[in-house]
Amino acid sequence: MHWLDNLLLFLGSLIANTLASLSGGGAGLLQFPLLIFLGLPFSVALGTHKVASVALGLGAASTHLKAGTIKWKVAFYLIISGGIGVVLGANLIIQIPEGMAEKMLGSMILALGIYSRFKKSLGQDEIIRNRHPSGWVIGGAGLMFIGIINGSLTAGSGLLVTLFLVRWFGYNYKQAVAYTMICVGLFWNGIGGLAVIQAGAPIHWAWLPILLLSSFLGGSLGAWATTRYSNQVIKIAFEVLTFAVGLKLLL
């Protein structure tokens, strides 16, 4: 690659992962199309993005763990529930055509962003709900479904998890984003990355060092911003990313 392409790859990935770490998902909005723009075929870009996205979770996790905002029992529950779905999504043959699936996902994400915009108090304060046996079981089924989306499509699942944690379990946006970045960004994406490699998906290994570095730095920077800014700022960032990701998938 020319040094200008290297710079564009680094900066684009850094911006994408910083925004994703701040809002709870959506790194694929910029990073995946950027890889295609720079010349990778669709399948190679998908596999490369899946592997590189693990560094986003690693960077964000290191910051959130230092801040002490994570309860490991909850994190383990999220990892297991969604991880099962990720494996299913990465290995099962999805009957719905990819174009139709992306439009359905785009509509869902866009609707979530609109819902969050009109619910002014959503995620501003922690309101404990559905944290009883039946609530955890139903929540686990929902997370498994989102995990299937994570394993089979390129972007948007982190945003779904963030709002699911806010709406179903009553976490505020700061808490939800922290759990999403650790569980989805690190573990779900890690499982998905391994599944992609094991399935023999083509990876462009030459670009991975730049992508891993920029993803790690972006994850750390976004997580740092999450611990500094208010729930209102994070809510706005979440809504902007949901609108952008939703429209991208639809159009």
C-alpha positions in Angstrom: 0.0 0.0 0.0 1.0 3.6 -0.6 1.7 5.5 2.6 -1.4 7.7 1.9 -3.5 4.6 1.8 -1.9 3.4 5.1 -2.7 6.8 6.7 -6.3 6.7 5.4 -6.7 3.2 6.7 -5.3 4.1 10.1 -7.3 7.3 10.5 -10.6 5.9 9.2 -10.3 2.9 11.5 -9.4 5.1 14.5 -12.4 7.3 14.0 -14.8 4.4 13.5 -13.6 2.5 16.6 -13.5 5.7 18.8 -17.2 6.4 17.9 -18.1 2.8 18.4 -16.5 2.6 21.8 -18.2 5.9 22.9 -21.7 4.9 21.7 -21.7 1.1 22.1 -21.2 -0.2 18.6 -21.2 0.6 14.9 -17.5 0.3 14.0 -18.4 -1.6 10.9 -20.2 1.5 9.6 -16.9 3.1 8.5 -14.2 0.4 8.8 -15.8 -2.3 6.7 -16.7 -0.1 3.7 -13.3 1.5 4.0 -11.6 -1.8 3.4 -13.7 -2.3 0.3 -12.9 1.2 -0.9 -9.2 0.5 -0.5 -9.5 -2.5 -2.8 -10.4 -5.6 -0.8 -13.1 -8.0 -2.1 -16.3 -8.2 0.0 -15.5 -11.6 1.6 -11.8 -10.6 2.4 -12.9 -7.3 3.8 -15.5 -9.1 6.0 -13.1 -11.6 7.4 -10.4 -8.9 8.0 -12.9 -6.6 9.7 -14.1 -9.4 12.0 -10.6 -10.2 13.2 -9.5 -6.6 13.6 -12.7 -5.7 15.6 -11.4 -7.8 18.5 -8.8 -5.1 19.3 -11.6 -2.5 19.7 -13.0 -4.6 22.6 -9.5 -5.1 24.0 -8.8 -1.4 24.1 -12.2 -0.5 25.6 -12.1 -3.4 28.1 -8.7 -2.2 29.5 -10.1 1.2 30.2 -13.4 0.1 31.7 -11.8 -2.5 33.9 -9.5 0.2 35.3 -12.6 2.3 36.1 -14.2 -0.6 38.0 -17.6 -0.3 36.4 -18.0 -4.0 35.5 -19.6 -6.7 37.5 -18.2 -10.0 36.3 -21.3 -12.1 37.0 -23.3 -9.9 34.6 -20.4 -9.9 32.1 -20.1 -13.7 32.2 -23.9 -14.0 31.6 -23.7 -11.7 28.6 -20.7 -13.4 27.1 -22.3 -16.9 27.4 -25.7 -15.9 26.2 -24.5 -14.0 23.1 -21.6 -16.2 22.4 -23.8 -19.2 21.7 -25.7 -17.0 19.1 -22.4 -15.8 17.6 -21.3 -19.4 16.9 -24.7 -20.2 15.4 -24.7 -17.1 13.2 -21.1 -17.8 12.0 -21.8 -21.4 11.0 -25.4 -21.8 10.1 -26.6 -21.2 6.6 -28.9 -18.2 6.9 -32.0 -18.7 4.7 -32.8 -15.0 4.3 -30.8 -13.4 1.5 -28.0 -11.1 2.7 -29.5 -8.0 1.1 -32.9 -8.5 2.7 -31.3 -9.3 6.1 -29.3 -6.1 6.0 -32.4 -4.1 5.2 -34.3 -5.7 8.1 -31.4 -5.0 10.5 -31.2 -1.5 9.2 -34.9 -0.9 9.8 -34.6 -2.3 13.3 -31.5 -0.2 14.2 -33.1 3.0 12.8 -36.3 2.3 14.8 -34.2 1.9 18.0 -32.5 5.2 17.4 -35.8 7.0 16.9 -37.2 5.3 20.0 -34.2 6.5 22.0 -34.6 10.0 20.7 -38.2 10.3 21.8 -37.6 8.7 25.2 -35.8 11.7 26.7 -35.2 10.0 30.1 -34.1 6.6 28.6 -30.8 5.4 30.1 -30.1 8.5 32.1 -30.4 6.7 35.4 -30.2 3.1 36.4 -33.6 1.6 37.0 -33.4 -2.1 38.1 -35.8 -4.2 36.1 -36.1 -7.8 35.0 -33.1 -8.9 37.1 -34.9 -12.0 38.4 -34.7 -15.6 37.2 -37.4 -15.3 34.5 -36.1 -11.9 33.4 -32.5 -13.3 33.0 -33.8 -16.2 31.0 -35.8 -14.1 28.6 -33.0 -11.6 28.4 -30.6 -14.4 27.6 -32.8 -15.5 24.6 -32.8 -11.9 23.3 -29.0 -11.7 23.6 -28.6 -15.0 21.8 -30.7 -13.7 18.9 -28.5 -10.5 18.8 -25.5 -12.8 18.9 -26.7 -14.6 15.7 -26.8 -11.2 14.1 -23.3 -10.4 15.3 -22.0 -13.7 13.8 -23.6 -13.4 10.4 -23.6 -9.6 9.6 -21.0 -6.9 9.6 -22.3 -4.1 11.8 -25.0 -3.0 14.2 -25.2 -5.8 16.8 -23.3 -3.7 19.5 -25.9 -1.0 19.2 -28.7 -3.5 19.6 -27.1 -4.9 22.8 -26.5 -1.4 24.2 -30.2 -0.5 23.9 -31.3 -3.9 25.0 -29.4 -3.6 28.3 -30.8 -0.1 28.8 -34.4 -1.1 28.0 -34.7 -4.6 29.4 -32.4 -4.6 32.4 -32.6 -0.8 33.2 -28.9 0.0 33.0 -27.9 3.6 32.2 -26.1 4.3 29.0 -22.6 4.4 30.6 -23.1 1.0 32.2 -24.6 -0.5 29.0 -21.8 0.8 26.8 -19.2 -0.6 29.2 -20.8 -4.1 29.2 -21.3 -4.0 25.4 -17.6 -3.1 24.7 -16.3 -5.9 26.9 -18.8 -8.6 26.1 -19.5 -7.8 22.4 -16.4 -5.9 21.4 -13.9 -8.4 23.0 -15.5 -11.8 23.6 -18.3 -12.0 21.0 -16.1 -10.5 18.3 -13.3 -12.8 19.5 -15.5 -15.8 19.1 -16.7 -14.6 15.7 -13.1 -13.9 14.6 -12.0 -17.4 15.5 -15.1 -18.9 13.8 -14.3 -16.9 10.6 -10.7 -18.1 10.6 -11.7 -21.7 11.3 -14.3 -21.6 8.5 -11.4 -20.7 6.2 -12.6 -17.1 5.4 -9.9 -15.1 3.5 -8.0 -12.6 5.7 -5.8 -9.8 4.4 -3.0 -10.3 7.0 -0.8 -7.5 5.7 -3.3 -4.8 6.8 -4.0 -6.3 10.2 -1.2 -4.6 12.2 -2.5 -1.2 11.2 -6.1 -2.2 11.9 -5.3 -3.8 15.2 -3.4 -0.7 16.4 -6.0 1.8 15.3 -8.9 -0.4 16.7 -7.1 -0.7 20.1 -6.4 3.0 20.3 -9.9 3.9 19.2 -11.4 1.5 21.8 -9.3 3.0 24.5 -10.1 6.6 23.5 -13.8 6.0 23.2 -13.9 4.2 26.6 -12.0 7.0 28.2 -14.6 9.5 26.8 -17.4 7.3 28.1 -16.1 7.6 31.7 -15.8 11.4 31.4 -19.0 12.4 29.6 -22.6 12.3 30.9 -25.2 9.8 30.0 -26.9 12.4 27.9 -23.8 12.9 25.7 -23.5 9.1 25.3 -27.2 8.8 24.5 -26.8 11.4 21.7 -23.7 9.6 20.4 -25.7 6.3 20.4 -28.6 7.9 18.5 -26.3 9.5 15.8 -24.6 6.1 15.2 -28.0 4.2 15.1 -29.3 6.7 12.5 -26.1 6.4 10.4 -25.8 2.6 10.6 -29.5 2.1 10.0 -29.6 4.3 6.9 -26.3 2.7 5.6 -27.8 -0.7 5.8 -31.1 0.4 4.2 -29.5 2.3 1.3 
